Amino acid sequence: MTPELREKLLAGLKDGSIVPYLGAGVLADVTNVATGEPIPADSGR
């Protein structure tokens, strides 16, 4: 990644013109601390 691209991406994140997308897989291994049950990360369909 060039320094210019990095700056452009950071500026877009800061001004809201770029919105990060995190898919459901990002929560795949997250569990409820009390029960150990997986945290639902999608609509279940």
C-alpha positions as CSV (number, residue, x, y, z in Angstrom):
1,M,0.0,0.0,0.0
2,T,1.4,3.4,-0.9
3,P,1.5,6.2,1.6
4,E,-0.9,8.1,-0.7
5,L,-3.5,5.3,-0.8
6,R,-3.2,4.9,3.0
7,E,-3.9,8.6,3.5
8,K,-6.8,8.6,1.1
9,L,-8.4,5.6,2.9
10,L,-7.9,7.1,6.3
11,A,-9.4,10.4,5.1
12,G,-12.4,8.6,3.7
13,L,-13.0,6.7,6.9
14,K,-12.7,10.0,8.9
15,D,-15.1,12.0,6.7
16,G,-17.6,9.1,6.3
17,S,-17.2,8.7,2.5
18,I,-15.8,5.2,3.1
19,V,-17.7,2.8,5.4
20,P,-16.0,-0.4,6.5
21,Y,-18.0,-3.6,5.9
22,L,-17.5,-6.5,8.4
23,G,-19.2,-9.7,7.4
24,A,-20.9,-12.1,9.8
25,G,-17.7,-14.3,9.8
26,V,-16.0,-11.6,11.9
27,L,-18.1,-12.9,14.9
28,A,-17.7,-16.6,14.1
29,D,-15.8,-17.4,17.3
30,V,-17.4,-14.9,19.7
31,T,-19.3,-16.5,22.6
32,N,-21.5,-15.4,25.5
33,V,-19.2,-15.2,28.5
34,A,-21.8,-16.5,30.9
35,T,-23.2,-19.4,28.9
36,G,-20.6,-20.2,26.3
37,E,-23.3,-20.0,23.5
38,P,-22.2,-18.5,20.2
39,I,-23.3,-15.0,19.6
40,P,-25.8,-14.9,16.7
41,A,-24.2,-13.0,13.8
42,D,-26.9,-13.4,11.1
43,S,-30.6,-13.8,10.6
44,G,-30.4,-17.5,11.0
45,R,-31.6,-18.1,7.4
